Amino acid sequence: MIHLLALTEPGGIDSVVRMLATGQQRDGYTVSIAAMVSDVERRADWSARVRAAGVPLELLVHARRDY
């Protein structure tokens, strides 16, 4: 299962998807997240939490509003 999302402001869909993917993985599903981001540094804490939970994460870097 892959969750694909475009990250904008922290604290929205990013938190929901992180918790959902972590729970699904704990329940035995193979899950990963592909996140479209324009500022990798701004998302470093979120990325670290996803990876610390053991959920594979691929950051798809793009120019702001270029998706």
TIRO-2110 file (N, C-alpha, C; in Angstrom, 1 decimal):
// TIRO-2110
0.8, -1.2, 0.0, N, 1, A
0.0, 0.0, 0.0, CA, 1, A
0.9, 1.2, 0.0, C, 1, A
0.6, 2.2, -0.8, N, 2, A
1.4, 3.4, -0.9, CA, 2, A
0.4, 4.6, -0.6, C, 2, A
0.8, 5.4, 0.3, N, 3, A
0.1, 6.7, 0.5, CA, 3, A
0.8, 7.8, -0.2, C, 3, A
0.2, 8.5, -1.1, N, 4, A
0.8, 9.6, -1.9, CA, 4, A
0.1, 10.9, -1.4, C, 4, A
0.9, 11.8, -1.0, N, 5, A
0.3, 13.1, -0.6, CA, 5, A
1.3, 14.3, -1.0, C, 5, A
0.7, 15.4, -1.1, N, 6, A
1.4, 16.7, -1.3, CA, 6, A
1.4, 17.4, 0.0, C, 6, A
2.6, 17.6, 0.5, N, 7, A
2.7, 18.3, 1.8, CA, 7, A
2.8, 19.8, 1.6, C, 7, A
2.0, 20.5, 2.3, N, 8, A
2.0, 22.0, 2.3, CA, 8, A
2.3, 22.5, 3.7, C, 8, A
1.3, 22.9, 4.5, N, 9, A
1.6, 23.4, 5.9, CA, 9, A
1.6, 22.2, 6.8, C, 9, A
2.6, 22.2, 7.8, N, 10, A
2.7, 21.2, 8.8, CA, 10, A
1.4, 21.1, 9.6, C, 10, A
1.1, 19.8, 10.0, N, 11, A
0.0, 19.6, 11.0, CA, 11, A
-1.3, 19.2, 10.4, C, 11, A
-1.3, 19.0, 9.1, N, 12, A
-2.6, 18.6, 8.5, CA, 12, A
-2.6, 17.2, 8.1, C, 12, A
-2.7, 16.9, 6.8, N, 13, A
-2.7, 15.6, 6.2, CA, 13, A
-1.5, 14.8, 6.6, C, 13, A
-0.4, 15.5, 6.8, N, 14, A
0.9, 14.8, 7.1, CA, 14, A
0.8, 14.0, 8.4, C, 14, A
0.2, 14.5, 9.4, N, 15, A
0.0, 13.8, 10.7, CA, 15, A
-0.9, 12.7, 10.6, C, 15, A
-2.0, 12.9, 9.8, N, 16, A
-3.0, 11.8, 9.6, CA, 16, A
-2.4, 10.6, 8.9, C, 16, A
-1.7, 10.9, 7.8, N, 17, A
-1.1, 9.8, 7.0, CA, 17, A
0.0, 9.1, 7.8, C, 17, A
0.8, 9.8, 8.5, N, 18, A
1.9, 9.2, 9.4, CA, 18, A
1.3, 8.2, 10.4, C, 18, A
0.2, 8.7, 11.1, N, 19, A
-0.4, 7.8, 12.0, CA, 19, A
-1.1, 6.6, 11.4, C, 19, A
-1.8, 6.8, 10.2, N, 20, A
-2.4, 5.8, 9.5, CA, 20, A
-1.4, 4.7, 9.0, C, 20, A
-0.4, 5.2, 8.4, N, 21, A
0.6, 4.2, 7.9, CA, 21, A
1.3, 3.5, 9.0, C, 21, A
1.6, 4.1, 10.1, N, 22, A
2.2, 3.4, 11.2, CA, 22, A
1.3, 2.3, 11.8, C, 22, A
0.0, 2.7, 11.9, N, 23, A
-1.0, 1.7, 12.4, CA, 23, A
-1.2, 0.5, 11.4, C, 23, A
-1.2, 0.8, 10.1, N, 24, A
-1.3, -0.2, 9.1, CA, 24, A
-0.1, -1.1, 9.2, C, 24, A
1.0, -0.6, 9.3, N, 25, A
2.3, -1.4, 9.3, CA, 25, A
2.2, -2.3, 10.6, C, 25, A
1.8, -1.7, 11.7, N, 26, A
1.7, -2.5, 12.9, CA, 26, A
0.7, -3.7, 12.8, C, 26, A
-0.3, -3.5, 12.0, N, 27, A
-1.3, -4.5, 11.8, CA, 27, A
-0.9, -5.5, 10.7, C, 27, A
0.4, -5.4, 10.2, N, 28, A
0.9, -6.4, 9.3, CA, 28, A
0.9, -6.0, 7.8, C, 28, A
0.4, -4.9, 7.5, N, 29, A
0.4, -4.5, 6.1, CA, 29, A
1.7, -4.0, 5.6, C, 29, A
2.1, -4.2, 4.4, N, 30, A
3.2, -3.6, 3.8, CA, 30, A
2.8, -2.2, 3.3, C, 30, A
3.4, -1.2, 3.8, N, 31, A
3.0, 0.2, 3.6, CA, 31, A
4.2, 1.1, 3.4, C, 31, A
4.0, 2.1, 2.6, N, 32, A
5.0, 3.2, 2.4, CA, 32, A
4.3, 4.5, 2.1, C, 32, A
5.1, 5.5, 2.2, N, 33, A
4.6, 6.9, 1.9, CA, 33, A
5.5, 7.5, 0.9, C, 33, A
4.8, 8.2, -0.1, N, 34, A
5.5, 9.0, -1.1, CA, 34, A
4.9, 10.4, -0.9, C, 34, A
5.8, 11.3, -0.5, N, 35, A
5.3, 12.7, -0.2, CA, 35, A
6.0, 13.7, -1.1, C, 35, A
5.1, 14.5, -1.7, N, 36, A
5.6, 15.6, -2.6, CA, 36, A
5.9, 16.8, -1.7, C, 36, A
7.2, 17.3, -1.7, N, 37, A
7.6, 18.4, -0.9, CA, 37, A
8.4, 19.4, -1.7, C, 37, A
8.2, 20.7, -1.3, N, 38, A
9.0, 21.7, -1.9, CA, 38, A
10.2, 22.2, -1.0, C, 38, A
10.1, 21.9, 0.3, N, 39, A
11.1, 22.3, 1.2, CA, 39, A
11.5, 21.1, 2.2, C, 39, A
12.5, 20.4, 1.8, N, 40, A
12.9, 19.1, 2.5, CA, 40, A
13.3, 19.5, 4.0, C, 40, A
14.0, 20.5, 4.2, N, 41, A
14.5, 20.9, 5.5, CA, 41, A
13.3, 21.2, 6.4, C, 41, A
12.3, 21.8, 5.9, N, 42, A
11.1, 22.2, 6.7, CA, 42, A
10.4, 20.9, 7.2, C, 42, A
10.5, 19.9, 6.4, N, 43, A
9.8, 18.6, 6.7, CA, 43, A
10.7, 17.6, 7.4, C, 43, A
11.9, 18.0, 7.8, N, 44, A
12.9, 17.0, 8.4, CA, 44, A
12.4, 16.3, 9.6, C, 44, A
11.7, 17.0, 10.5, N, 45, A
11.2, 16.4, 11.7, CA, 45, A
10.1, 15.4, 11.4, C, 45, A
9.2, 15.7, 10.5, N, 46, A
8.1, 14.8, 10.1, CA, 46, A
8.7, 13.5, 9.4, C, 46, A
9.7, 13.8, 8.5, N, 47, A
10.4, 12.7, 7.8, CA, 47, A
11.0, 11.8, 8.8, C, 47, A
11.7, 12.3, 9.8, N, 48, A
12.4, 11.5, 10.8, CA, 48, A
11.4, 10.7, 11.6, C, 48, A
10.3, 11.2, 12.0, N, 49, A
9.3, 10.5, 12.7, CA, 49, A
8.7, 9.3, 11.9, C, 49, A
8.5, 9.6, 10.6, N, 50, A
8.0, 8.5, 9.7, CA, 50, A
9.0, 7.4, 9.7, C, 50, A
10.2, 7.7, 9.4, N, 51, A
11.3, 6.7, 9.3, CA, 51, A
11.6, 6.0, 10.6, C, 51, A
11.5, 6.7, 11.7, N, 52, A
11.7, 6.1, 13.0, CA, 52, A
10.7, 5.1, 13.3, C, 52, A
9.5, 5.3, 12.7, N, 53, A
8.4, 4.3, 12.9, CA, 53, A
8.6, 3.1, 12.0, C, 53, A
9.6, 3.1, 11.2, N, 54, A
9.9, 2.0, 10.3, CA, 54, A
9.1, 2.0, 9.0, C, 54, A
8.4, 3.1, 8.7, N, 55, A
7.6, 3.2, 7.4, CA, 55, A
8.6, 3.8, 6.3, C, 55, A
8.7, 3.1, 5.2, N, 56, A
9.5, 3.6, 4.1, CA, 56, A
8.9, 4.9, 3.6, C, 56, A
9.8, 5.8, 3.3, N, 57, A
9.4, 7.2, 2.9, CA, 57, A
10.2, 7.6, 1.7, C, 57, A
9.5, 8.0, 0.7, N, 58, A
10.2, 8.6, -0.5, CA, 58, A
9.7, 10.1, -0.6, C, 58, A
10.7, 11.0, -0.6, N, 59, A
10.3, 12.4, -0.8, CA, 59, A
10.5, 12.8, -2.2, C, 59, A
9.4, 13.3, -2.8, N, 60, A
9.4, 13.7, -4.2, CA, 60, A
9.5, 15.2, -4.2, C, 60, A
10.7, 15.7, -4.4, N, 61, A
11.0, 17.2, -4.3, CA, 61, A
10.6, 17.9, -5.6, C, 61, A
9.9, 19.0, -5.4, N, 62, A
9.5, 19.8, -6.6, CA, 62, A
9.5, 21.2, -6.2, C, 62, A
9.5, 22.1, -7.2, N, 63, A
9.4, 23.5, -7.0, CA, 63, A
8.0, 23.9, -6.3, C, 63, A
8.0, 24.9, -5.6, N, 64, A
6.8, 25.3, -4.9, CA, 64, A
5.6, 25.4, -5.9, C, 64, A
4.5, 24.8, -5.6, N, 65, A
3.3, 24.8, -6.5, CA, 65, A
3.6, 24.3, -7.9, C, 65, A
4.5, 23.3, -8.0, N, 66, A
4.8, 22.8, -9.3, CA, 66, A
4.3, 21.4, -9.5, C, 66, A
3.1, 21.1, -8.9, N, 67, A
2.6, 19.7, -9.0, CA, 67, A
1.3, 19.7, -9.7, C, 67, A
END
